[in-house]
Structures are given as structure tokens and as C-alpha cells.
């Protein structure tokens, strides 16, 4: 968190104001902070990265009351490794992030096939809205069989 300096309107004294995080989310295991006993949370860019990772690793019908949530990328992993399949994966990732993550603006997606391990290396470059730092997330998609 950053400190912003401001002058108090009434007393004309210089005060430090803590800027609250724009986005926050809980850890999956609901860890408790050892000192202040609050639930630990992701903030800002970490929250959006975690959300994108969850979207890309979720297939359709995995969420019980939201069957169309996710990117459904596992359907491409048993196809032939080719530039056409890489393009399909890139388009599916772009559509899923645009649909389910309004806090991120995708600038580029790189899908690199690896013939030897039957996997794809995926890098998503994006900007978090209301943030100036570009972010990226890298995943490896592979078959589990």
C-alpha cells in the first residue's frame, strides 16, 4: 500500500493517508495473519492474476451453477500439435478473459507448442484496469494421462 500525503482541511497539518487496495480476494485456504488475526488476502494485481489462472484452468460444467464458466482448454490438449491448434487456444483464452475478467485488458497472448512433452507454454500479457504496471502470467498446458 502506498502512502499519499495530504494537508488536512481544518488544521492545515500534513497527514499521511493510506490508500486502500483497489481489488482484493481471499486465499483459497483462508489463512489467518499471525499478528492481526485477519484473513490474509490477495490485493490488486495478484487478485487479477489469480482470477485469470482460475479461469484458464476451469473447464465447462466444472462450476455447478455456472456451467459455461471457464476457458475449456483441455479439449485442445488431445488434438494434433500444430499452429492451427495454437491459434484456437489463443482465441479461446482471449474470449474467456474478455468474458469473465473485466478488470484485465489483454495486450498479447503467446502460445508456444512443445512437441516433445505434448504441451503448450501459454503467456498472457495484460494490464490491470486502474494500474500502470503491465502484468503477465505463464502457464503450461499438458495432458494428464
Buried (B, 14 or more C-beta within 10 A) or exposed (E): EEEEEEEEEEEEEEEEEEEEBBBEBEEEEEEEEEEEEEEEBBEBBBBBBBBBEBBBBBBBEEEEEEEEBBBBBBEBBEEEBEEEBBEBBBEBBBEBBEEBBEBBEBEEBEBEBEEEEBBBBBEBBBBBEEBEEEBEBEBEBEEEE
